[in-house]
Amino acid sequence: MISVEAFEEIDAPPAAVWEILLEFDSYPEWNPFVRSIVGHPVKGERLVVTIQPPGARAMTFTPAVIALETNKRFAWRGQIVVPFVFDGYHEFHLEPVDGAQRTRFLQRETFRGALVPVLLDERQIERGFREMNRALKDRAEGRLSIAH
């Protein structure tokens, strides 16, 4: 099992960050890592997710939504090929900071399976997480400054 994670402090409340996170249609406009998500963020639903790690080709998979807690947590579980060969548990976690005026955002993926040591480039995935987190921060803070 290998976990990759990246944190970002965002000067926007969790509700504002959450709203952007679930606006799947706008991902191509701002998200450099998760290029698209098609589907509905509902527990048990299958999504069609396309990611593009920095310097790598895009990859599309169909994870199932396994957790959805408004303004707090969104998670899915996916696999490549067949179960237990290359499985991923992906989580976005939002934690209120400073009386919920700010958000500590965590993006984490836990990988399991026989092919994980062969196929996974941890540094590339972490870089993708960091790029997405920064883009999410810029979008949330930019949206908040326009509203004020």
PyMOL commands that set and color helices and strands:
alter all, ss='L'
color gray80, all
select helices_A, chain A and resi 14-21+24-30+116-119+122-147
alter helices_A, ss='H'
color red, helices_A
select strands_A, chain A and resi 2-10+34-38+48-51+59-61+64-69+73-79+87-97+102-112
alter strands_A, ss='S'
color yellow, strands_A
deselect
rebuild
show_as cartoon
